[in-house]
Amino acid sequence: MRAKSILIGVLAGMLAVSGCTAGGALQTSPLAYGGLTDAGFRIPPVPIYKVDQKFHRQTVPYPTDEAPGTIIVDTGAKFLYYVLGDGQAMRYGIGVGKAGFEWHGTARVTRKREWPDWSAPSAMIVRERNRGHVIPAGMEGGLMNPLGARALYLYNEKGDTGYRLHGSPEWWSIGKAVSAGCIRLMNQDIIDLYDRAPIGTKVIVI
């Protein structure tokens, strides 16, 4: 009986280290959300224990007819999937556009930027001014930049959609509808996605 208990304990420990869950997902280690230095910027760690576990980066079952390398954004569920093939995908938690700012459709990643500059859309400047807020017309790349550590720019047959997949220092906004339409990820997650998704990647937003 003692030997059986030891074996169960060992197996449980192996599962905890590997990140496997009862649902079959492969959890990313919390260390993946630790602080890191990138291009001279010190990205602070995310207190990942405060983020719902379903929004942690993880490999999940995801049957789809889309080719490996496709990005599928499920705005309702607040998930972004990077299709791996063989019925699996890497899933990321996201923050999405608040009511009135949603966008759905198919696009391609046509530009990618590390620590991108941010320019406020003219409509945003006017909207915020009408609310009594004055916002800057733009901001250089950096830790407090609204686009975070990386940005993937989405274009379709009409040109620039104006929507981005980007990082954000506001980890607490993941799983919520708070943005002006763009899809935001934790900075650690957008760096991972940026490295996976080349120029030309197909993006489906549903």
Phi, psi and omega in degrees: 000318180296318180297320179296319180296320179296317180298316179298319180296319179297315180297319179298320178295320178298318180295322180294319180293318182286339178089010181290144177239167181298333181280358178092357179281151176257105185287143172282140179300142175305336179298338179294345181251019177285171177292151178207156177258128184221119179052037178087354178260138178262102179283123182288156177293153175265129174287076193297338177294344177270353180259129179313131186304330181294342180265004174285148177297130183197152175276130184226158172296134181205082178294131178201154175274354179287148183290151173306142182097353177281143174257128177239122182253116178260096185291331180292316181275348182066042176234146168243131180248132170253111188291125180263338186097171180056034176074019181230160176211154169273126183249136179237145171282145183224162166253144187234178182291139176286169184309130180095352182239012184285155173219139177226147179154193180241137182213182176231150172282111184253337175222151175224140179221138171267133182045062186288152169289159178235134176241130180285127175301145182303323180297324179292319180300315180295315182299315181289326177297321179293338177269001180089013181250138175250118180247152180292151179289338180193172181208136176291158179301143180169183187297329182260004178295136182300338180269356175067209188282337183210156174215137173246124188262129186260126178236148172232196184296342179267357181110210182294122179286342185085359183252148184227154163258121188212168178275172178201139174284351184270073183301332182290348181272354180292133183091005182237162175258095189227343189275176177271025175122328182288162180261120183250145176233161171299148184304320179297326181283321181292329176296317178298314180294319179304318181289337181273325192259110179279171172304137182097353179303134177282134180235125178245122180249119183241000000 
